[in-house]
Amino acid sequence: MNSYAPFAFVSIFSLAVALASGTAHAQTKTVVPSLGCPLGCGGPESDTQLSNMITRKGGTVTLAPQETPGYVYNIRYMDRSYEKAKATTFQTEDMLLQFGAHGGKELIKDSLPEPIKHHFKFLWQIAANAQGRFFVTFDPAIKTIADMKGKKVNLGLLTQSDFGLAARVVLAMNGVTGENTPINYVSPTVMTDQLINGTIDATTSAILGDPGTETWVTGAPLIKIGAAAQASNRTLRYVSIDEDTVKKINEKYGTTIFTRTLPPGTLPQQTEPVTIGLVRAYHAATPDFPEQTAYELTKAALEYGPELKKEGGVWAFWSKAGMVAGLNECNTHPGALRAFKELGVWELRARGGPEAKIPGC
């Protein structure tokens, strides 16, 4: 699926509507805090959509979406506040849990100053993300990631798991570091605008999707870059990740990054195939998160997914196979596992890439 339209995010005011509607019901409700990411990233918005749907359907277990600085914040908060966060869900990535064991070391320490000590379980997959594992440029001399050495490069903030941390690791594996290249760590908006105006030579950008159905959605930063390229009659060039880089990262950090090669026309101004590296974003919780609550939330996401898909946002590429992508008997919360098996979707999980190996499994 080719999509050049920005995510149709629902208004955050919908959250107030959902919570107000919930209190109008006489039955006792279980409201679960859900840590997301900054508004606009899609996390709080997609949780709001699900919460609204559960409330409209008369459900008694729902989410209270909470905006956070991002996935790095979430995992550090959950690790430090493990005991009091046992009734909280959070959005994270398989990659970030895998990097967690390396906290305080080398390239990881600026994002995760200390190792993540606790283990966690997944509820369901939200999306596969490519940010930080491919790059964009207008410079014809940059054909590979290694060609970015010595160029002016922007990456995301090191408190961001993909735009910052992942991108830094990918560049380092190709010999591109702060010692030989001027690398600035900025917000997605700044990196996008500075590429467009020529302040920098290369940056990363946003692609999300569902490898199980080969459905891909272009993020707003990349849409903006593509529109600028068209308006200024410049050639937008995509810099692929290579399999050797992915292999090196996986071997060093125990990650389960995998690749997809997107055909021309999938992304804005894309005339050649581009290979992206993918990790999976998940709803997650502690192993002590109440099993019945995990079951009810996962069941709701499965049952209402087709309706939410029509609303757009991150739900636009929802699929049953996508929800179970990367899961196995160990890394999945028992309540979610029960829902998947009861609703007959557990066997679909192999379609979305390799199993997500995480600490504790």
Disulfide bonds with the S-S distance in Angstrom:
Cys37-Cys41 1.69
Cys330-Cys361 2.17
